[in-house]
Amino acid sequence: MKRIVSVFALGIAFIAGSQAVQAQDAAREAAKEKVAKLDKMLELDQKQEEIIYRVYVAYEINSSPEKLSEGDKEAVRQNMMKNEFSLMKTMKETLSPDQFDKYQKFRMENMTKEEKEIMEMMKKEHRSKSLKAAPARK
């Protein structure tokens, strides 16, 4: 009986591990495709390609359906905002101002409905923080 339970547990662990590897492979493939599109559009140098590839792999993993189904709705929203902010911050640091402007335009044109909603929430949150930080006028 112990052997059956051990084999069953090992099988479950193997399946879970292979699913995680498949998710990472899918994230890498999606990141590769996005970097190829961006390279054609923005004429990235090698260093930019490497940085953007890494950030998009992380972005894809953190945007996976499995990640987005974890926790309550507010936790998912916060995770998506954090993921989007991290992507945009890295892109701004990595790209030249001209490249970043082109990227932003491209990104807005190709966002899903959910991504657009997150961007709007981020803008509202940023504005409200700016208003709170501004000194009161007399």
Buried (B, 14 or more C-beta within 10 A) or exposed (E): EEEEEEEEEEEEEEEEEEEEEEBBEEBBEBBEEBBEEBBEEBEBEEEBBEBBBEBBBBBBBBBBEEBBEEEEEEEBBEBBBEBBBBBBEBBEEBBEEEBBEBBBEBBEEEBEEEBEEBBEBBEEEEEEEEEEEEEEEE
